[in-house]
Amino acid sequence: MAVDYKRIRVRRGTLGDFIAAGFIPEDGEPIAIIGADGKSSGYKIGNGVDAVDKLPALSKGDAGPQGNPGVKGDPGGAFTYASPGIYSAAGAVSIPALTGNSLEYLQQQRARALQSWWFALANRDYAPAVARFGPGDSITEGQGATTRDRRWVQRAQMLLRRHFPTTALGSGGGVGWIDPWQMANSFGQPATVGGNLPANPGGGGSYTDTGFGLSRRTYILKASTDTWTITVKGTSVDIHGVQVNGATATITVDGGTPQTISFGGSGVSDGKVIRVTLGASGGHTITLAGASGSFYFSGIYVNDGDENQGVHTYGNGYYGQSTTFFANLDAPKPIAAIQPSLFVIALSINDYAANASAATAKQNLQKIIAACKANVTTPPSFVLMPYWLRTGTFTGDAWSAFVAAQYEIAAADPSVCVLDLNARMPAANGPAANPYYTDGIHPTDMSHAFIADQLVRFLSPM
């Protein structure tokens, strides 16, 4: 009997084609990925759930030694690892697969960059382990979250403290960094203002300035009626601001006697800090008011028994800004005042929307990293955290080029690694955007929480 052979063709296409089509292969369905040369560059097997870019590539190791009867031996030798994990990228990002000894290779690469942070974290019982979540844009500032506590920067601080508690610190630590005002408008302003201070400044005006401070914003208190009032739980606050020709202000704690404070004498110098004791741990209401001159105030850090220990984080985002803004203005003296061991930089999404080039964004990020390094005593760790594809039609470089640029920075700088949220979250302009985004770019409460979970897992030495 003659055998009737049938020819079977495997579904083929570029990774970009599969992503654009939103194609999800069936469970067990083979997929051939076509490279730039028109030839198959790899194969994947569908699971009926994940899109093609989320599936691991098939790879084959050398045959391992024969195991005991009935037990299959592990494959031996090195192999190529192309999983959608820590160091992979989604979309048409052209990043070579890492070759090494399994997951150990990936962990060693991450450990090299995060070494400074891990040592600071290990020393948290004896000195603060300081992380700066910034510079960043509106997503770092918290746009999309419904409350301040639901921003990813605040949740990441909470999770780090939960996973790495500080011995004998019953409070867990204070709320940490609070900007003088928020550009983000999906939740309320942090404090109540009076006098000439605008409640929702948005930058500009004679009573605000966007050239100073960790988050590039200050209120300018000029008279006793210019007030900033907030209630916090803690034992002390660190007042951050700018020395401006001996200007003074007063701070009143719980309605008591006003104390006069000043950042210093003549001249202008950013990055000044004054610590004010509040008393026993608990709720305290503080009011800052102008006294003499123009008192530039750029934020507070709230301590709750953790003045000299624990995990301290500073969330410094600025709505709508790109790498160019921070490359020209990032805060050397304020950085020197807090001495971070870790910088998490989440920028470029606004460069992409402004039709800037990925090459320019790369240069700006390298300039920001260099400025950060120059103003801390111990060489710090850096995490670049590219976001997802935002909604909109733009004429510059593809978003994938901006993501690839950040991998290139990490490949050339051993203090830098990449946490790729582009590989972990759906595009904001795709059919799976809801319930992850509020407006085609900004994350919902759930996605802010997801970012925090991913970051804390990535930062953990365990």
C-alpha positions as CSV (number, residue, x, y, z in Angstrom):
1,M,0.0,0.0,0.0
2,A,1.4,3.4,-1.0
3,V,1.9,5.9,1.8
4,D,0.4,9.3,1.2
5,Y,2.9,11.8,2.8
6,K,1.6,15.3,3.7
7,R,3.8,18.3,4.0
8,I,3.4,20.4,7.2
9,R,4.6,24.0,7.4
10,V,5.4,25.6,10.7
11,R,3.9,29.1,11.2
12,R,6.7,31.6,10.5
13,G,7.2,35.4,10.9
14,T,9.3,38.1,12.5
15,L,8.9,38.8,16.1
16,G,7.6,42.3,15.2
17,D,4.9,40.7,12.9
18,F,3.6,38.4,15.7
19,I,3.5,41.3,18.2
20,A,1.7,43.6,15.8
21,A,-0.9,40.9,15.2
22,G,-1.3,40.2,18.9
23,F,-1.0,36.5,18.0
24,I,-1.2,33.9,20.7
25,P,-0.2,30.4,19.6
26,E,-2.3,27.4,20.7
27,D,-0.9,25.1,23.3
28,G,1.8,23.0,21.7
29,E,1.8,25.0,18.4
30,P,5.4,25.5,17.1
31,I,6.4,29.0,15.9
32,A,9.5,29.8,13.8
33,I,11.0,33.3,14.4
34,I,12.5,34.8,11.2
35,G,15.6,37.0,11.7
36,A,16.8,40.0,9.7
37,D,18.4,37.7,7.1
38,G,15.1,36.0,6.3
39,K,16.1,32.7,7.9
40,S,14.7,31.1,11.0
41,S,16.6,32.4,14.1
42,G,14.7,30.4,16.7
43,Y,11.7,28.4,17.6
44,K,9.0,28.7,20.3
45,I,6.2,26.5,21.5
46,G,2.8,28.0,22.3
47,N,1.0,27.5,25.6
48,G,-2.4,28.9,24.6
49,V,-2.0,31.8,27.0
50,D,1.1,33.9,26.3
51,A,1.9,36.1,23.2
52,V,4.9,35.1,21.1
53,D,7.3,37.7,22.7
54,K,6.5,36.3,26.2
55,L,7.3,32.7,25.3
56,P,10.8,31.3,26.0
57,A,12.9,30.3,23.0
58,L,13.8,26.7,22.5
59,S,17.4,25.9,23.1
60,K,19.4,22.7,23.3
61,G,22.3,21.8,25.5
62,D,24.9,19.1,25.1
63,A,23.8,15.7,26.3
64,G,24.5,15.1,30.0
65,P,26.0,12.0,31.6
66,Q,23.8,8.9,31.8
67,G,21.8,9.0,35.0
68,N,20.7,6.1,37.3
69,P,18.3,3.6,35.7
70,G,14.8,5.2,35.6
71,V,16.1,8.7,36.2
72,K,16.9,11.2,33.4
73,G,20.1,13.0,33.8
74,D,20.4,16.8,33.6
75,P,21.8,18.2,30.3
76,G,25.4,19.2,30.7
77,G,27.5,22.1,29.4
78,A,26.6,25.7,28.8
79,F,23.6,26.8,26.8
80,T,21.9,29.8,25.4
81,Y,19.2,31.2,27.7
82,A,16.5,33.3,26.0
83,S,13.7,33.4,28.5
84,P,11.3,36.4,29.0
85,G,13.0,37.0,32.4
86,I,15.2,39.6,33.9
87,Y,17.4,40.4,30.9
88,S,15.1,39.8,28.0
89,A,13.1,42.4,26.1
90,A,9.7,42.5,24.4
91,G,8.9,43.8,21.0
92,A,11.4,43.9,18.2
93,V,14.3,44.8,20.5
94,S,17.4,43.3,19.1
95,I,19.3,42.0,22.2
96,P,21.7,39.1,21.8
97,A,20.8,36.1,24.0
98,L,23.0,35.6,27.0
99,T,25.3,32.6,26.9
100,G,26.5,31.1,30.1
101,N,25.8,28.5,32.8
102,S,22.1,28.6,33.2
103,L,20.4,31.1,35.6
104,E,23.6,31.4,37.6
105,Y,25.1,33.4,34.8
106,L,22.2,35.9,34.9
107,Q,22.3,36.2,38.6
108,Q,26.0,36.9,38.5
109,Q,25.5,39.7,36.0
110,R,22.8,41.3,38.2
111,A,24.8,40.8,41.3
112,R,27.7,42.7,39.8
113,A,25.6,45.8,39.3
114,L,23.7,45.6,42.6
115,Q,26.7,44.9,44.8
116,S,26.8,48.4,46.4
117,W,23.1,48.3,47.1
118,W,23.2,44.8,48.6
119,F,26.0,45.7,51.0
120,A,24.1,48.9,52.1
121,L,21.0,46.8,52.6
122,A,22.9,44.3,54.7
123,N,24.2,47.2,56.9
124,R,20.7,48.7,57.5
125,D,20.8,48.0,61.2
126,Y,23.7,50.4,61.6
127,A,23.2,53.0,58.9
128,P,20.4,53.9,56.4
129,A,20.3,52.0,53.1
130,V,19.3,54.9,50.8
131,A,17.6,54.4,47.5
132,R,16.7,57.2,45.1
133,F,13.7,56.3,42.9
134,G,14.6,58.9,40.3
135,P,15.0,60.8,38.3
136,G,11.7,59.8,36.7
137,D,8.6,61.2,35.0
138,S,4.9,61.3,35.8
139,I,4.8,57.5,36.4
140,T,7.5,57.8,39.1
141,E,5.6,60.7,40.5
142,G,2.6,58.5,40.8
143,Q,0.2,59.6,38.1
144,G,-2.6,57.0,37.8
145,A,-2.6,56.0,41.5
146,T,-5.6,57.0,43.5
147,T,-3.7,57.8,46.7
148,R,-0.1,58.7,47.6
149,D,0.3,55.3,49.3
150,R,-0.6,53.4,46.2
151,R,2.2,54.9,44.0
152,W,4.8,52.3,43.1
153,V,7.6,54.3,44.8
154,Q,5.7,54.2,48.2
155,R,4.7,50.5,47.8
156,A,8.3,49.6,46.9
157,Q,9.5,51.3,50.1
158,M,6.9,49.4,52.1
159,L,7.8,46.0,50.6
160,L,11.6,46.6,51.0
161,R,11.0,47.3,54.7
162,R,8.7,44.3,55.1
163,H,11.2,41.9,53.4
164,F,14.3,43.5,55.1
165,P,13.2,44.6,58.6
166,T,15.5,46.6,60.8
167,T,16.3,45.1,64.2
168,A,14.5,46.7,67.1
169,L,12.7,49.2,64.8
170,G,9.1,48.7,65.9
171,S,7.6,51.5,63.8
172,G,9.1,50.1,60.5
173,G,10.2,53.7,59.7
174,G,8.7,57.0,58.7
175,V,6.7,57.7,55.5
176,G,9.9,59.0,53.9
177,W,10.1,61.6,51.2
178,I,7.3,64.2,50.6
179,D,7.5,66.7,47.8
180,P,6.4,70.3,48.5
181,W,3.7,69.8,45.8
182,Q,2.7,67.2,43.2
183,M,2.5,67.7,39.5
184,A,0.6,64.5,39.3
185,N,-3.1,65.1,39.7
186,S,-4.7,61.7,40.2
187,F,-4.5,62.1,44.0
188,G,-4.4,65.0,46.4
189,Q,-1.6,67.4,47.2
190,P,0.5,66.4,50.2
191,A,-0.1,69.5,52.3
192,T,-2.3,72.6,52.9
193,V,-0.9,75.9,51.8
194,G,-1.7,79.5,52.7
195,G,-0.8,83.0,51.7
196,N,0.7,83.4,48.3
197,L,1.6,79.7,47.8
198,P,-0.5,78.3,44.9
199,A,-2.3,75.1,45.9
200,N,-1.7,73.4,42.5
201,P,1.3,75.3,41.1
202,G,2.3,73.1,38.2
203,G,5.7,74.9,38.2
204,G,6.5,78.5,37.5
205,G,5.3,81.7,39.3
206,S,7.1,83.9,41.7
207,Y,6.4,81.6,44.7
208,T,7.7,78.4,43.1
209,D,10.9,77.4,41.3
210,T,11.7,74.3,39.2
211,G,15.4,74.5,39.2
212,F,16.3,73.2,42.6
213,G,15.8,70.1,44.9
214,L,15.8,66.4,44.4
215,S,12.5,66.6,42.5
216,R,13.3,69.9,40.8
217,R,10.7,72.0,42.6
218,T,10.5,74.4,45.5
219,Y,8.0,76.6,47.3
220,I,9.3,80.1,48.1
221,L,8.2,81.3,51.4
222,K,8.4,85.1,51.6
223,A,6.1,86.2,54.4
224,S,4.6,84.7,57.6
225,T,1.3,84.2,55.8
226,D,3.0,81.9,53.2
227,T,2.5,78.6,55.0
228,W,2.8,74.9,54.3
229,T,1.1,72.6,56.8
230,I,1.1,68.8,57.0
231,T,0.3,66.1,59.6
232,V,2.7,63.2,59.7
233,K,3.5,60.2,61.9
234,G,7.1,60.3,63.1
235,T,9.8,61.4,65.5
236,S,11.6,64.0,63.3
237,V,11.6,65.6,59.8
238,D,14.5,66.6,57.6
239,I,13.7,69.9,55.9
240,H,15.4,70.1,52.4
241,G,15.9,73.3,50.6
242,V,18.2,76.0,49.2
243,Q,20.5,78.4,51.0
244,V,19.5,81.9,49.6
245,N,21.3,84.8,51.1
246,G,20.5,84.0,54.7
247,A,16.7,83.7,54.3
248,T,14.8,82.3,57.3
249,A,11.5,80.5,58.0
250,T,9.8,79.3,61.1
251,I,8.6,75.8,61.8
252,T,5.8,75.1,64.3
253,V,5.2,71.6,65.7
254,D,1.7,70.8,67.1
255,G,0.8,74.4,67.6
256,G,3.8,75.1,69.9
257,T,6.4,77.9,69.8
258,P,7.7,78.7,66.3
259,Q,11.4,77.8,65.8
260,T,13.4,79.9,63.4
261,I,15.4,77.9,60.8
262,S,17.8,78.9,58.0
263,F,19.8,77.0,55.4
264,G,22.8,79.4,55.8
265,G,24.3,82.8,55.0
266,S,25.1,84.7,51.8
267,G,25.0,83.2,48.3
268,V,22.9,80.5,46.8
269,S,23.5,76.8,47.4
270,D,21.2,73.8,46.9
271,G,21.2,70.5,48.8
272,K,20.8,71.9,52.4
273,V,19.1,69.8,55.1
274,I,17.8,70.8,58.6
275,R,16.6,68.1,61.0
276,V,13.8,69.1,63.3
277,T,12.7,66.9,66.3
278,L,9.0,66.2,66.6
279,G,8.9,64.3,69.9
280,A,7.6,60.8,70.6
281,S,6.4,58.7,67.7
282,G,2.9,59.5,66.8
283,G,0.9,62.1,64.8
284,H,2.4,65.6,64.6
285,T,1.3,68.6,62.7
286,I,4.0,70.9,61.3
287,T,3.7,74.3,59.7
288,L,6.5,76.0,57.8
289,A,6.1,79.8,57.3
290,G,8.2,82.5,55.8
291,A,10.1,84.9,58.0
292,S,12.8,86.9,56.2
293,G,14.0,86.9,52.6
294,S,13.0,84.2,50.2
295,F,13.1,80.8,51.9
296,Y,13.3,78.0,49.3
297,F,11.8,74.7,50.5
298,S,12.1,71.6,48.4
299,G,10.6,68.8,50.5
300,I,10.7,66.9,53.7
301,Y,11.9,63.4,54.8
302,V,9.8,62.0,57.6
303,N,11.6,59.7,60.1
304,D,9.9,57.5,62.7
305,G,12.7,56.2,64.9
306,D,14.8,55.3,61.8
307,E,16.9,58.5,61.6
308,N,20.1,56.5,61.6
309,Q,19.1,53.1,60.3
310,G,16.6,51.2,58.1
311,V,15.6,51.5,54.4
312,H,15.2,55.1,53.2
313,T,13.7,55.9,49.8
314,Y,13.3,59.1,47.9
315,G,10.8,59.2,45.0
316,N,11.7,62.0,42.6
317,G,9.6,62.1,39.5
318,Y,8.5,65.1,37.4
319,Y,5.4,65.0,35.3
320,G,6.0,65.2,31.5
321,Q,9.8,65.4,31.6
322,S,12.4,63.7,29.5
323,T,16.0,62.6,29.8
324,T,17.0,66.0,28.4
325,F,15.5,67.9,31.3
326,F,17.3,65.9,33.9
327,A,20.6,65.7,32.0
328,N,20.7,69.5,32.1
329,L,19.3,70.0,35.6
330,D,19.7,66.9,37.8
331,A,20.5,67.6,41.3
332,P,24.2,67.1,42.3
333,K,24.1,68.8,45.7
334,P,20.8,67.3,46.8
335,I,22.2,63.9,45.8
336,A,25.3,64.5,47.8
337,A,23.2,65.4,50.8
338,I,21.4,62.0,50.9
339,Q,24.2,59.7,49.5
340,P,22.2,57.0,47.8
341,S,23.5,53.5,47.3
342,L,20.9,52.8,44.6
343,F,19.4,54.8,41.8
344,V,16.3,53.5,39.9
345,I,16.0,55.6,36.8
346,A,12.7,55.3,34.8
347,L,13.0,57.7,31.8
348,S,12.7,57.8,28.0
349,I,9.0,57.3,27.5
350,N,8.6,61.1,27.1
351,D,11.6,61.3,24.8
352,Y,9.8,58.7,22.6
353,A,6.6,60.8,22.6
354,A,8.7,64.0,21.7
355,N,10.1,62.2,18.6
356,A,13.6,62.4,20.1
357,S,16.2,59.9,19.0
358,A,17.1,56.9,21.1
359,A,20.8,57.9,20.7
360,T,20.2,61.2,22.4
361,A,18.2,59.6,25.2
362,K,21.1,57.2,25.7
363,Q,23.6,60.0,25.9
364,N,21.4,61.8,28.4
365,L,21.0,58.8,30.6
366,Q,24.8,58.3,30.6
367,K,25.2,61.9,31.6
368,I,22.7,61.5,34.5
369,I,24.5,58.4,35.7
370,A,27.8,60.2,35.6
371,A,26.4,63.1,37.6
372,C,25.0,60.7,40.2
373,K,28.4,58.9,40.5
374,A,30.3,62.1,40.9
375,N,28.3,63.2,43.9
376,V,28.3,60.1,46.1
377,T,31.2,58.8,48.2
378,T,30.6,55.0,47.7
379,P,30.1,54.0,44.0
380,P,26.4,53.3,43.7
381,S,24.2,50.8,41.9
382,F,21.9,51.7,39.0
383,V,18.8,50.1,37.7
384,L,17.4,51.4,34.4
385,M,13.7,50.6,34.2
386,P,12.1,51.1,30.8
387,Y,8.4,51.2,30.7
388,W,5.8,49.8,28.3
389,L,4.8,51.1,24.8
390,R,2.5,54.1,25.3
391,T,-0.5,55.1,23.2
392,G,0.1,57.6,20.4
393,T,1.5,57.9,16.9
394,F,5.1,59.3,16.9
395,T,7.6,59.9,14.1
396,G,10.9,59.4,15.8
397,D,12.7,56.2,16.7
398,A,10.6,53.1,17.6
399,W,10.1,52.5,21.4
400,S,12.1,49.3,21.0
401,A,15.2,51.4,20.1
402,F,14.8,53.3,23.4
403,V,14.6,50.0,25.3
404,A,17.6,48.6,23.5
405,A,19.6,51.8,24.3
406,Q,19.3,51.1,28.0
407,Y,20.6,47.5,27.6
408,E,23.5,49.0,25.7
409,I,24.3,51.3,28.6
410,A,24.2,48.3,31.0
411,A,26.4,46.2,28.7
412,A,29.1,48.9,28.9
413,D,28.8,49.9,32.6
414,P,29.2,47.2,35.2
415,S,27.3,49.3,37.8
416,V,24.1,49.3,35.7
417,C,21.5,46.7,35.1
418,V,18.1,46.7,33.4
419,L,14.7,45.8,34.9
420,D,12.6,45.6,31.7
421,L,9.0,46.4,32.3
422,N,8.4,46.5,28.6
423,A,8.9,42.7,28.7
424,R,6.6,42.3,31.7
425,M,3.6,44.4,30.9
426,P,1.3,44.7,27.9
427,A,1.5,47.7,25.6
428,A,-0.8,50.6,26.7
429,N,-2.1,50.9,23.1
430,G,-3.1,47.3,22.7
431,P,-6.3,45.3,23.2
432,A,-5.0,44.1,26.6
433,A,-4.4,47.6,28.0
434,N,-7.3,47.5,30.4
435,P,-7.3,47.3,33.4
436,Y,-3.6,48.1,33.6
437,Y,-3.7,51.7,32.4
438,T,-5.8,54.7,33.2
439,D,-5.3,56.8,30.0
440,G,-3.1,55.0,27.5
441,I,0.1,55.5,29.4
442,H,-0.3,55.8,33.2
443,P,-0.7,52.7,35.4
444,T,-3.7,52.0,37.6
445,D,-3.3,51.2,41.3
446,M,-2.9,47.5,40.3
447,S,-0.1,48.2,37.9
448,H,1.6,50.5,40.4
449,A,1.6,47.6,42.8
450,F,2.9,45.3,40.1
451,I,5.8,47.6,39.3
452,A,6.7,47.7,43.0
453,D,6.5,43.9,43.3
454,Q,8.8,43.4,40.3
455,L,11.3,46.0,41.5
456,V,11.6,44.7,45.0
457,R,12.0,41.1,43.7
458,F,14.7,42.4,41.4
459,L,16.5,44.4,44.1
460,S,16.5,41.5,46.6
461,P,19.7,39.6,47.1
462,M,17.8,36.5,48.2
